[in-house]
Amino acid sequence: MLFVLHHIGHAVPDIAPVLEFYIRNLGYEVRTPVIHDLTQTAYVQFLRLPGERVYVELVAPDGVESKLARAVRNGGGLNHLCYSVEDIELATEQLHQSGMMILSSPTPAVAFSGRRISWLLGDSSPLIELVEGGGEL
C-alpha cells in the first residue's frame, strides 16, 4: 500500500490570523475558501507553497463542543498528518492491523468533494487521516 503525504493539519483557534502569517511570512497561497465541515465540527482551509504538492490545512473548531476545542485550548499546533491512498478500506485495515485504533471508518468528507476519509490513532504517531486518492483536494 502506497501512502502519499497529502497535508499537515494545523489546529488553530481562528483561521484568519494564522492564514495571514502563512501568506505574508512563508509565501503560502490559498488553495480553498474556508470550508465548514459539520461532520468534523470544524472550519478548514487549505494552503500550499507554490510548486509544492503537500498542503497545510488550517483547522479551527466550529464551537465549544467541537472535536478540536480541546486541542486548541491546549495550544493547538500540529494536529494530524493526512495520507492519500488508493484503497481507503485496505489502508485503514492495514494500519489497524499494525496496532492503530480506528477512530472513524471511511466516511464522505465535505473538504474533499465527498471523497472518503478515515481517522486512526497509534501509540507513537500523531493522529492519522487517510483520504481517498483521485482528486487535487
N, C-alpha and C positions, 0 to 999 in steps of 0.2 A: 504494500500500500504506500503510495506516494503522498506525503504531507507537504504542502507548499504554504509557507507563511503568507497569509493574506493581509492581516492587520494586527496592530498592537492597540489594545483598548486602554485608554487613559481616563480614569474616573475623576470627574471634576464637579464642584458644586454648581457651577454655571458655565455654560459653553462659551459665551461671548468674550469674556476677558482672556481666557486661555487661548481661544482661537486667534485673537489679536496678537498674542505673544508668538504663537507658532508662525503666523504670517509675517509679522514685522521683523522678528529676530532670527528666525530659522529659514525663512524662504518657502514655507509650505504654501500650497494652493488649495483652495476649497474645491472639493470634488462633488459634494452633495449639499442640498439645503439641510437645515435641521429637520430631522425626522422624529415624529413622536411614535414610539413603539409601545402600544398599550400592553402587549403580552410581556415584554421585558421591563415594563414600568420605567421607561427611560426616554430621554431625548438623546439622539445620537447625530453626529456629523462627522463625515469622513474628509480627511486631508491627505495630501501626498506631495512629496517633493517632486519637482519637475524631473522627468526621466526615470523615476523610480517606479517599482511595481507594488511595493508594500505600503499600505495605508496606515495612518494613525486614525483611530476612532475616538473622538471625544464623547464620553458618555456621562450624562448628568441625570440624577434622579428626577422623576416627574412629580414627586410629592414626598411627604414624610413617611409614607408606607411603602415607598419604592424599595425594590431589592437592593438598590445601590445606596440607599440612605446611610446605612451603617458604614460602608466603605468610605464614603465622603466624610462622615463625621470623624473617622479615624485617619483623616489626612488625604484620602484619595490617592492618586498616582497610578502606577501600573495595576490594572485590573485584570486583564486577561491577554492571552495570545490566541489568535484565530488562525486556523489552517484550512485551506481549501482542499477538498478531497473529491474524488470522482464518485465513490460509493460510500455515502454517509452512514448507511446501516452497517456495512462491513468495518469501516473505520471506527465507528462508535463501539462496536463489539470487540474489535481488536484492542482498543485502549482499555475497555472494561476487563477483558481477559488478562491484561497486564497489571491489573490491580487498581485501576482508576474507578471511582464511583460515578455512575451516570446521574447527573442532576436533572437533565432534561433530555428525553429521547427526541429524535428528529421531528421538528415542527416548522411550519412555514414562518418566514420572517419578513416583516414589512421592509426592513432596510435592504433586503436582497431580492425584492420583487417577487416574493413568495417562495424563493428557493429555501430549502430547509436548513436549519441549524440544530446542533445539539451541544450540550454543555457537560463537561466532565471535570472532576477534581481528583487529584492524587496527593499522596503524602509529601512528595518532594518536587512538586511542579506548581506553577501558577494555575489559576483557573484556565481551562482549555475550552475554546469554542471551535466547533467544526462547521464549515459551511459547504454546501454542495457546489461543486465547480460548475462552469458553464456560463459565467457572466462576468462582466467587468466588476460590478459591485453587487 
